Amino acid sequence: MFENRYLTRGVQARIPLALQIFLWDCIDNLPEPKDYLQVFRLSVCREMQSVIHEQEQPEFKKEYLLNLPHPITAKVYVIDDGDHCTMLLAEEY
């Protein structure tokens, strides 16, 4: 799961590369089994980047605080359809 990785133009334009890599790493380090849908809620907390990573089945939730320049607010989905996986902004779904 989560091989053949792609991202949308929206992610490429709005999500800094360092944060994209961090999100992929979160998925890579997630214990099995992994849900086909990974959800990341990005927000600003005390001038730091807050990342909440969730999946529904099995239930999983983990929060991170990162010291990144220019933190952003966005909701990001990573969807694995079996052939490839795509990172996209929620509004692109």
C-alpha positions, 0 to 999 in steps of 0.5 A: 500500500501507498506505493506509486505516489502522486500529488495534485497541483494544489498540494504542490502549490500550497504544501511546502516540500519539507511538509510533504515529505513529513506527511509521507513519512507519517504514512510510512511509519504507521503500523499495519494495517493502514486504511486506504484514506489518510487524513492530515489536518494542518494548522498553526499553533503558537507560530508552529506547524500543527499536524493531526494525522488520522485514519478511520479503520483501524482507528488512529490519531496522532498529533505533531508540532513542527518548527517549520517556517511559514506554517499553513492551515489546510486539510490533506487527504492521501488516498490509495486506490490499489494502483497508486496513491494521491496526496490532495487538498480536501477541496480538490476531492 
